[in-house]
Amino acid sequence: MKIIILGANKIGASLAENLEKEANDITVVDPDSNLLRELKDKLDIGTTVGQPSFPDVLANAGAQDADMLIAVTDSDEVNLVACQVAFSLFRTPKKICRLRANSYVNSPKLFAPEAIPIDVVISPEEIASHYIKSLLDLPGSLQVMDFANGLVQLVAVKAEDGGPLINQEIKTLREHMPHVDTRVAAIFRRNRPIIPQGDTIIERDDEVFFIAAKENIRSVMSEMREVDRPYKRIIIAGGGNIGERLAAAIEKKYRTKLLEISLERCEILAESLNNTTILHADASHKEILLEEGIDSADVFIALTNNDEANIMSSLLAKRLGAGRVMTLIANPAYVDLVQGGEIDIAFSPQQATIGSLLTHVRRGDIVNVHSLRRGAAEAIEVIAHGDKSTSKVVGKTIDNIDLPAGTTIGAIVRDDNVLIAHDDIVIETDDHVILFMVDKRKISEVEALFQVGFTFF
């Protein structure tokens, strides 16, 4: 597939790296020749220096025969114009546009062939706020991923003392919970993946990924760790697009305070948020946090646009008594350095955005992609098509499917019914199959496995 990526920023670079490994023809466009040179030194891709929305620059990048254009520059306006130019001059078949401003994102009528011809709108701020809300709704989780319109969830938890399954073999889970069907998809122990078997023993501090129907998730979590009480008090540091979106999404459910250092931004937030306490304050000041009751806060969430400020205010909040601390880190390289100590959860909006982008780029009928473990692993939802004569999976039991190494099937959704994967289940056409890959380099093999043969019509 020939793909043009507009923007050599962190999202564009990460996307290029992901797609280049899968034998795509990638060209990255950016005005900054230094960024492009760094990318080209690492990856086998093409580069074009210039303003990404200019027709002649897009032509030089090969827009005439491109299959897809992905506009992820830091400017909404450049992304919008580039998609319009790609459609009007080059009839590019698929156009994906990153937008940050809520005003654009909340105007769906703007994106249509007769208006601005964009096929897919990606909002990192919306993705990040949804990601955080999922963690708040499931106390104790490290990552929560939805599949099949929310019928199934894949959840990561840290195994802790007090969980009945700690130091027990995984197969005893069924004995503990005979009426709940679940599957442990993977275990990360000291940052190394383990593909679990029935006799695998869960150890303290293991990061356990399990899959179950949404209504059973809390019951399964209770086997891995003591159940956290529901959160009530949330303090958010940073009133940018992500902070505003998150506060709007949670303010009716939780007692929410938002600290913002800009008085002008506080006035805007006060107009858009109805049930959130807006405070003109710096979250890095100890006295401010104490005044606002940080010691009784269930969760402190640092969402400013400065990584260092987020890290330092999170460490301060934790030491002053915050129950749980979540930190936004723009630089993905920092995430592994800070998570797991005093900072409970560190996350990169770029990494979450990559998963959403890959959903629209993957071959085959893939409807969901989630990036896990800061990009080291991947979970996908793919629809099986064809029949026994045209498909490598339809009509076969799970134990007879030739899955790539490190890949497991976690669940199947059939006619809105959730079937947790067991070896004797037969894959049927139109099944939604949820797979977990500890080595995302195997994605092309998975895609090939689910593609139908030429005899399928």
C-alpha positions in Angstrom: 0.0 0.0 0.0 1.3 3.4 -0.9 0.8 5.8 2.1 1.7 9.5 2.5 2.1 10.7 6.1 2.0 14.4 6.6 4.0 15.4 9.7 7.3 14.1 11.1 6.3 14.7 14.7 6.1 12.0 17.3 2.8 10.6 15.9 3.9 10.7 12.3 7.3 9.1 13.1 5.7 6.3 15.2 3.2 5.6 12.5 5.9 5.5 9.8 7.9 3.1 11.9 4.9 0.8 12.4 3.8 0.8 8.8 7.3 0.5 7.3 7.8 -2.8 9.1 4.7 -4.2 7.2 6.1 -3.7 3.7 4.2 -0.5 2.9 5.5 2.2 0.6 5.8 5.1 3.0 6.6 8.8 2.2 6.7 11.4 5.1 6.2 15.1 4.3 7.3 17.8 6.7 8.9 21.4 6.4 11.7 20.3 8.8 14.5 18.7 6.8 16.3 17.7 10.0 13.4 15.7 11.3 13.0 14.0 8.0 16.8 13.2 7.8 16.6 11.5 11.3 13.6 9.4 10.2 15.3 8.4 6.9 18.4 7.3 8.8 16.3 4.9 10.8 13.7 3.7 8.3 13.5 2.6 4.7 11.0 5.3 3.7 10.7 8.2 1.3 10.7 11.9 2.4 9.6 15.2 0.9 10.5 18.5 2.4 7.8 21.2 2.2 4.5 22.6 3.4 2.3 19.5 3.6 -0.8 21.2 2.3 0.8 22.7 -0.9 -0.3 20.9 -4.1 3.2 20.8 -5.6 4.6 19.3 -2.4 1.9 16.6 -2.4 2.6 15.9 -6.0 6.3 15.6 -5.3 5.4 13.1 -2.6 3.6 10.9 -5.1 0.0 11.9 -4.3 -1.1 11.0 -7.9 -1.0 7.3 -7.1 -1.2 7.2 -3.3 -3.7 4.8 -1.7 -4.0 6.8 1.5 -3.1 10.1 3.0 -2.7 10.5 6.8 -2.5 14.1 7.9 -1.1 14.2 11.5 0.8 17.6 11.6 0.4 19.7 14.7 -1.9 22.2 12.8 -5.6 21.3 12.3 -5.8 23.8 9.5 -2.9 22.4 7.6 -4.4 18.9 8.0 -7.8 20.0 6.8 -6.5 21.8 3.7 -4.2 18.9 2.8 -7.1 16.5 2.8 -9.1 18.9 0.6 -6.2 19.2 -1.8 -5.6 15.5 -1.9 -9.3 14.9 -2.8 -9.7 17.8 -5.3 -6.5 17.4 -7.3 -5.4 13.8 -6.8 -8.6 11.9 -5.9 -6.8 10.1 -3.1 -9.0 7.1 -2.1 -8.7 7.4 1.7 -7.9 10.5 3.8 -7.3 10.3 7.6 -7.1 13.6 9.4 -5.8 14.4 12.9 -7.8 17.2 14.6 -7.2 18.6 18.1 -9.6 21.5 18.5 -13.0 20.4 20.0 -14.8 22.9 17.7 -13.8 20.9 14.6 -14.2 17.5 16.2 -17.7 18.3 17.4 -18.8 19.4 13.9 -19.4 16.1 12.1 -21.4 17.7 9.2 -18.1 19.4 8.2 -16.7 16.1 7.0 -18.4 14.9 3.8 -17.6 14.8 0.1 -19.7 17.9 -0.5 -17.9 19.7 2.4 -14.4 18.8 3.5 -13.8 15.3 2.1 -12.2 13.4 5.1 -12.9 9.7 5.6 -11.7 9.4 9.1 -11.2 12.0 11.9 -8.7 11.1 14.6 -8.7 13.2 17.8 -5.8 12.4 20.2 -7.4 14.5 22.9 -10.7 12.5 22.6 -8.8 9.2 22.6 -6.7 10.2 25.6 -9.7 11.4 27.6 -11.7 8.2 26.8 -8.6 6.1 27.8 -8.4 7.8 31.2 -12.1 7.6 31.8 -12.0 3.8 31.3 -9.3 3.6 34.0 -11.4 5.6 36.4 -14.4 3.5 35.8 -12.4 0.3 36.6 -10.4 1.1 39.7 -7.1 -0.8 39.9 -6.7 -1.4 36.1 -3.6 -0.5 34.2 -5.2 -0.5 30.7 -8.8 -1.2 29.5 -9.6 -2.0 25.9 -13.1 -2.4 24.4 -14.0 -4.8 21.6 -17.2 -5.6 19.8 -18.9 -2.3 20.8 -18.0 -2.8 24.4 -19.3 -6.4 24.8 -15.8 -7.6 25.5 -12.9 -6.0 27.4 -9.3 -6.8 27.6 -7.9 -5.5 30.9 -4.4 -5.3 32.3 -3.9 -5.5 36.1 -0.9 -5.8 38.4 -1.1 -9.0 40.5 -0.8 -8.1 44.1 -0.8 -9.9 47.5 -4.4 -10.5 48.6 -5.6 -11.8 45.2 -6.7 -15.5 45.5 -4.9 -16.5 42.3 -1.5 -15.2 43.3 1.0 -18.1 43.4 -1.6 -20.4 41.9 -1.8 -22.1 38.5 -4.0 -20.3 36.0 -6.2 -23.3 35.5 -7.4 -22.9 39.1 -9.2 -19.8 38.0 -12.1 -21.9 36.7 -12.3 -23.7 40.1 -12.5 -20.3 41.9 -15.1 -18.9 39.4 -17.0 -21.8 37.8 -19.8 -19.6 36.5 -17.5 -16.9 34.9 -15.7 -17.6 31.6 -12.4 -15.8 31.1 -9.0 -16.3 29.6 -5.6 -14.9 30.5 -4.2 -13.7 27.2 -0.7 -12.8 28.3 1.5 -12.1 31.3 4.4 -9.7 31.4 6.9 -10.5 34.1 9.8 -8.2 34.6 8.9 -6.7 31.2 9.2 -10.0 29.4 6.1 -11.6 27.8 4.9 -15.1 28.9 2.3 -16.9 26.8 0.2 -18.5 29.6 -0.6 -22.2 29.8 -2.9 -23.9 32.3 0.1 -24.7 34.7 1.5 -21.1 34.5 1.8 -19.7 38.0 0.8 -16.0 38.5 3.4 -14.2 40.6 3.3 -11.0 42.6 3.9 -7.9 40.4 3.0 -9.7 37.2 1.2 -7.6 34.7 -1.7 -9.8 33.7 -3.8 -9.3 30.6 -7.2 -11.1 30.7 -10.3 -11.0 28.5 -13.9 -11.5 29.5 -17.4 -10.2 28.9 -17.7 -6.7 30.3 -20.1 -7.7 33.0 -17.5 -10.2 34.4 -14.5 -8.0 34.4 -14.7 -6.9 38.1 -15.1 -10.5 39.3 -12.0 -11.6 37.4 -10.0 -8.6 38.7 -10.8 -9.7 42.3 -8.8 -12.9 41.7 -5.7 -10.9 40.8 -5.7 -8.3 43.5 -7.8 -6.9 46.3 -10.7 -4.9 44.8 -10.2 -1.2 44.9 -13.1 0.8 46.2 -14.8 3.1 43.6 -13.2 6.5 43.1 -15.1 9.6 44.3 -12.7 12.5 44.3 -10.6 13.4 41.3 -8.1 16.3 40.9 -7.0 17.2 37.4 -3.9 19.3 36.7 -4.1 21.0 33.3 -7.1 22.5 31.6 -6.1 22.0 28.0 -8.1 20.1 25.4 -7.6 16.7 27.2 -8.3 18.1 30.7 -11.4 19.8 29.5 -12.7 16.8 27.7 -12.0 14.5 30.6 -13.7 16.8 33.1 -16.8 17.1 30.9 -16.9 13.3 30.7 -16.6 12.6 34.4 -17.9 15.6 36.3 -21.4 14.2 36.8 -20.0 10.9 38.3 -17.1 12.2 40.4 -16.3 15.2 42.6 -13.9 16.9 40.2 -11.5 19.7 40.7 -9.4 21.1 37.8 -6.2 23.2 38.4 -5.2 25.5 35.5 -2.4 28.0 35.6 -3.8 30.4 32.9 -6.5 32.7 34.1 -7.8 33.2 30.6 -8.2 29.5 30.2 -9.9 29.2 33.5 -12.6 31.6 32.3 -13.2 29.5 29.2 -13.4 26.3 31.3 -15.8 27.9 33.7 -18.2 28.5 30.8 -17.9 25.0 29.3 -17.9 22.9 32.5 -21.0 22.8 34.8 -20.1 20.5 37.7 -16.3 20.9 37.9 -14.5 23.2 40.4 -12.1 25.3 38.4 -9.1 26.7 40.3 -6.6 29.2 39.0 -3.6 27.5 40.5 -0.2 25.8 39.8 -0.4 22.1 40.6 3.3 21.9 41.3 3.0 24.0 44.5 2.8 22.0 47.7 0.6 24.5 49.5 -2.0 24.6 46.7 -2.3 20.8 46.7 -2.7 20.6 50.5 -5.3 23.4 50.4 -7.3 21.5 47.8 -7.3 18.2 49.8 -4.8 16.2 47.9 -4.5 13.7 50.8 -8.2 12.8 50.4 -8.1 12.6 46.6 -8.6 9.2 45.1 -6.9 10.0 41.9 -4.6 12.8 40.8 -4.2 13.2 37.0 -1.5 15.4 35.5 -2.5 16.6 32.0 -0.5 19.7 31.2 1.5 20.0 28.0 4.8 19.8 29.9 6.2 16.3 30.6 8.5 17.5 33.4 5.8 19.4 35.1 3.5 16.4 34.9 6.0 14.1 36.4 7.0 16.4 39.2 3.5 17.4 40.2 2.5 13.7 40.2 5.4 12.7 42.4 4.5 15.6 44.8 0.8 14.6 44.8 1.6 11.0 45.6 3.9 11.9 48.5 1.2 14.2 49.9 -1.3 11.4 50.0 -3.1 11.0 46.7 -4.5 7.5 46.4 -3.5 6.9 42.8 -1.6 9.0 40.3 -1.9 9.1 36.5 0.5 11.1 34.3 0.4 12.1 30.7 3.8 11.9 29.0 4.2 13.3 25.5 7.6 11.6 25.0 7.0 7.8 24.9 10.6 7.2 25.9 9.8 8.5 29.4 6.8 6.3 30.0 8.7 3.1 31.0 11.0 5.2 33.2 8.4 6.6 35.5 5.5 4.0 35.6 5.3 1.5 38.4 7.1 3.5 41.1 5.3 6.4 42.8 3.5 7.1 39.5 0.9 4.4 39.1 0.1 4.9 35.4 2.0 6.8 32.8 0.6 7.0 29.3 1.4 8.6 26.0 -1.4 10.0 23.9 0.7 9.3 20.8 0.7 5.6 21.5 -3.1 5.5 22.0 -3.5 7.5 18.8 -1.4 5.0 16.9 -3.8 2.2 17.7 -6.7 4.1 16.3 -4.8 5.1 13.2 -3.7 1.5 12.6 -7.4 0.3 12.7 -8.0 2.2 9.5 -4.7 1.1 7.8 -4.6 -2.6 8.5 -5.4 -5.0 5.7 -8.4 -7.3 6.0 -11.6 -6.6 7.9 -9.9 -5.4 11.1 -12.3 -3.2 13.1 -10.2 -2.5 16.3 -6.5 -2.2 17.1 -5.2 -1.5 20.5 -1.5 -0.8 21.2 -0.4 -2.5 24.5 2.6 -2.2 26.7 3.6 1.1 25.2 3.6 -0.4 21.7 5.4 -3.7 22.4 2.3 -5.8 22.0 -1.0 -5.4 20.1 -4.6 -6.6 20.4 -6.9 -6.7 17.4 -10.5 -7.5 16.5 -10.9 -9.0 13.0 -14.0 -10.3 11.3 -13.7 -13.8 9.7 -15.0 -14.1 6.2 -15.4 -16.9 3.6 -16.0 -20.6 4.1 -14.1 -23.8 4.6 -12.8 -23.7 1.0 -11.7 -20.0 0.9 -10.7 -19.2 4.5 -7.8 -20.5 6.6 -9.8 -20.0 9.8 -13.5 -20.5 9.1 -14.7 -24.0 9.8 -11.6 -24.8 12.0 -11.3 -25.3 15.7 -9.1 -22.8 17.4 -6.4 -25.5 18.2 -6.2 -26.3 14.5 -5.5 -22.7 13.4 -1.9 -22.0 12.5 -1.4 -18.9 14.5 2.0 -17.0 14.4 4.3 -17.5 17.4 3.3 -15.4 20.4 -0.3 -14.9 19.1 -3.4 -16.1 21.0 -7.1 -15.9 20.4 -8.8 -14.5 23.4 -12.5 -14.4 22.6 -15.0 -14.6 19.8 -18.2 -12.5 19.5 -21.0 -14.2 17.5 -24.3 -12.5 17.1 -23.6 -10.4 20.2 -22.8 -13.5 22.2 -19.4 -13.6 23.9 -17.5 -16.9 23.6 -14.2 -17.0 25.5 -11.7 -18.9 23.4 -11.3 -22.6 24.0 -9.5 -25.1 21.8 -12.7 -26.9 20.6 -14.5 -23.7 19.4 -15.1 -23.6 15.7 -14.7 -20.3 13.9 -17.7 -19.3 11.8 -18.1 -16.7 9.1 -18.8 -13.2 10.4 -17.3 -14.0 13.8 -15.5 -11.2 15.5 -12.2 -12.7 16.6 -10.1 -11.0 19.2 -6.4 -11.8 19.1 -3.5 -10.8 21.4 0.0 -10.6 19.9 3.1 -10.2 22.1 5.1 -9.6 18.9 3.3 -7.0 16.8 5.7 -7.7 13.9 3.5 -10.8 13.3 0.6 -8.6 12.2 1.1 -9.2 8.5 0.9 -13.0 9.1 -2.4 -12.5 11.1 -3.8 -10.4 8.3 -2.9 -13.0 5.7 -4.5 -15.7 7.9 -7.8 -13.9 7.8 -7.8 -12.9 4.1 -10.1 -15.0 1.9 -9.0 -16.9 -1.2 -9.7 -15.9 -4.8 -12.7 -18.2 -5.0 -14.7 -16.2 -2.4 -17.3 -13.9 -3.9 
